[in-house]
């Protein structure tokens, strides 16, 4: 299995632009998580899905952030409009069951200028 | 809500033991985990302990759990420069919905 796949690996954009991050979970996994990691705040859970349904989005910082999971093999995290403080590494993780071992993707490093 | 706390930085000399500590609040935790993140990569499960155990040893790694104090530690014996990474404590429990909660991560620096 290829593991969790994220794209792009790096994204540099200007303030105000829309950013879309993509994730393909491990085949057969039914839980998907989006995290944000910064030096100042560490790892933060943004949202997670169970069987494609958003369960907890309390970590989504603002209305500028939205996440979708249209099917079991694809999820997106969108930021519109982006701001410099959104600069971080965004990780997607998947698991078989929301409380089991999570497998992380390599992350997308986002820089908003 | 449930919370997992750990210090952000730890520095040790090569060959010494490293001890990374973690406290958590959810008493319903079934498993407690240690994940490792190497530079430029995602997190990977390093080891875990079931909540009814006090200790688990795996080669150079020793996990200690004090359930009464809700305290978890990871000891790395004979720390090597290759152990430099960020170590995340995590717990799963059913308070507020069954999910895994991660700490912010402890960045381990190993000096040669």
Interface residues (C-beta under 8 A of the other chain):
Chain A: X4 X35 X37 X41 X42 X43 X45 X48 X55 X56 X91 X93 X95 X98 X99 X101 X102 X104 X105 X106 X107
Chain B: X8 X30 X31 X33 X40 X41 X42 X43 X44 X45 X48 X88 X92 X97 X98 X99 X100 X101 X102 X103 X104 X105
